[in-house]
Structure formats: C-alpha cells, structure tokens
Amino acid sequence: MKQIRKNMCCGTSKTSKVNCRVESILSIDDRGQMVLPKEVRERAGICPGDRLVVTSWEKDGKVCCLTLMKGDALAEMVKGQLGPIIGVEVKQDE
C-alpha cells in the first residue's frame, strides 16, 4: 500500500504538497462531447490515442464529483494492489 501511495500523483504524503485547482470549465455539446484544452493536455502528458478513466463520487445518491485519470495509471494501481495477491510481479520504476 505504501508503494502505491508513493507512485500516485495525488496520494497523501507528509512531505509532498498536493494542490487542487480549477483547470478549465468545459462545455458539453449536443452529442455529449467536450474538449479538453490543449494546455491541460500538454501539462498532463495526454496524447492522441490515450485512454482516460472517468471516476465518480456520489453523495446522497447523486454524482457530486468527476475526475479523469490516465488508463495506464489506473492499470498500474490495480496491479500494485492485486499483483501480490494473485502472484503477478509488478515492475518498479527506476
């Protein structure tokens, strides 16, 4: 668990400063599509073909918060949690 938190960009840590800010306000068109601004994509390292995961939190039965996460990052977190349980070796970043 400690290793996963260490690798998470938003994990809690006594030594790291975590900032939350409004990056952009998006509009949804008639087809349900939105555009993630170029500056945000560049800072987050999001490239064409990347997959993003939408995560939601509910309060009193209604969605109150949505977040985006790179699919690869979620896959690594799941491997880190389940790998030891199912016997899959997880590569460490050098």
C-alpha positions as CSV (number, residue, x, y, z in Angstrom):
1,M,0.0,0.0,0.0
2,K,2.8,2.4,0.8
3,Q,4.4,1.8,-2.6
4,I,1.1,2.6,-4.4
5,R,0.7,5.9,-2.5
6,K,4.3,6.8,-3.3
7,N,3.6,6.3,-7.0
8,M,0.3,8.1,-7.0
9,C,0.4,11.7,-8.0
10,C,-2.5,12.6,-5.7
11,G,-1.6,10.4,-2.8
12,T,-1.3,11.8,0.7
13,S,2.1,12.4,2.0
14,K,3.7,14.3,4.8
15,T,6.4,15.6,2.6
16,S,4.6,16.4,-0.7
17,K,2.3,19.4,-1.3
18,V,-0.9,18.5,-3.1
19,N,-2.8,21.2,-4.9
20,C,-6.3,21.2,-6.2
21,R,-7.3,23.8,-8.7
22,V,-9.8,24.6,-11.4
23,E,-8.0,23.9,-14.7
24,S,-10.8,24.7,-17.1
25,I,-14.5,25.0,-17.5
26,L,-15.8,22.7,-20.2
27,S,-19.0,22.8,-22.3
28,I,-20.8,19.7,-23.4
29,D,-22.2,19.8,-26.9
30,D,-25.4,18.2,-28.2
31,R,-23.6,14.9,-28.8
32,G,-22.2,14.7,-25.2
33,Q,-18.7,15.6,-26.3
34,M,-16.3,18.1,-24.7
35,V,-12.8,19.4,-25.5
36,L,-10.0,19.2,-23.0
37,P,-7.9,22.3,-23.6
38,K,-4.5,21.9,-25.3
39,E,-2.6,23.4,-22.3
40,V,-4.2,20.9,-19.9
41,R,-3.5,18.0,-22.2
42,E,0.2,19.1,-22.6
43,R,0.7,19.5,-18.9
44,A,-0.9,16.2,-18.1
45,G,1.0,14.4,-20.9
46,I,-2.2,13.3,-22.6
47,C,-1.6,12.4,-26.3
48,P,-4.0,11.3,-29.1
49,G,-5.0,7.7,-28.6
50,D,-4.5,7.8,-24.8
51,R,-7.4,6.4,-22.8
52,L,-8.8,8.3,-19.8
53,V,-10.9,6.8,-17.0
54,V,-13.8,8.8,-15.6
55,T,-14.2,8.2,-11.8
56,S,-17.3,9.5,-9.9
57,W,-18.1,10.1,-6.3
58,E,-21.7,10.0,-5.0
59,K,-23.2,11.9,-2.2
60,D,-26.8,11.2,-1.2
61,G,-27.4,9.1,-4.3
62,K,-26.2,11.8,-6.7
63,V,-22.9,12.2,-8.5
64,C,-21.1,15.2,-6.9
65,C,-17.6,14.9,-8.4
66,L,-16.0,13.5,-11.6
67,T,-12.3,13.0,-12.1
68,L,-10.2,11.9,-15.1
69,M,-7.2,9.6,-14.8
70,K,-5.0,8.0,-17.4
71,G,-5.9,4.4,-18.1
72,D,-2.3,3.3,-17.7
73,A,-2.1,4.9,-14.3
74,L,-5.2,3.1,-13.1
75,A,-3.9,-0.2,-14.5
76,E,-0.6,0.2,-12.6
77,M,-2.5,1.0,-9.4
78,V,-4.7,-2.1,-9.8
79,K,-1.6,-4.3,-10.5
80,G,0.1,-2.8,-7.4
81,Q,-2.9,-3.8,-5.2
82,L,-3.8,-7.1,-6.8
83,G,-0.4,-8.3,-8.0
84,P,0.9,-9.6,-4.7
85,I,-2.5,-11.3,-4.1
86,I,-2.6,-13.1,-7.4
87,G,1.2,-13.6,-7.8
88,V,1.9,-11.1,-10.5
89,E,5.2,-9.3,-10.4
90,V,4.9,-5.5,-10.7
91,K,7.8,-3.7,-12.3
92,Q,9.3,-0.9,-10.2
93,D,10.1,2.5,-11.8
94,E,13.9,3.0,-11.8
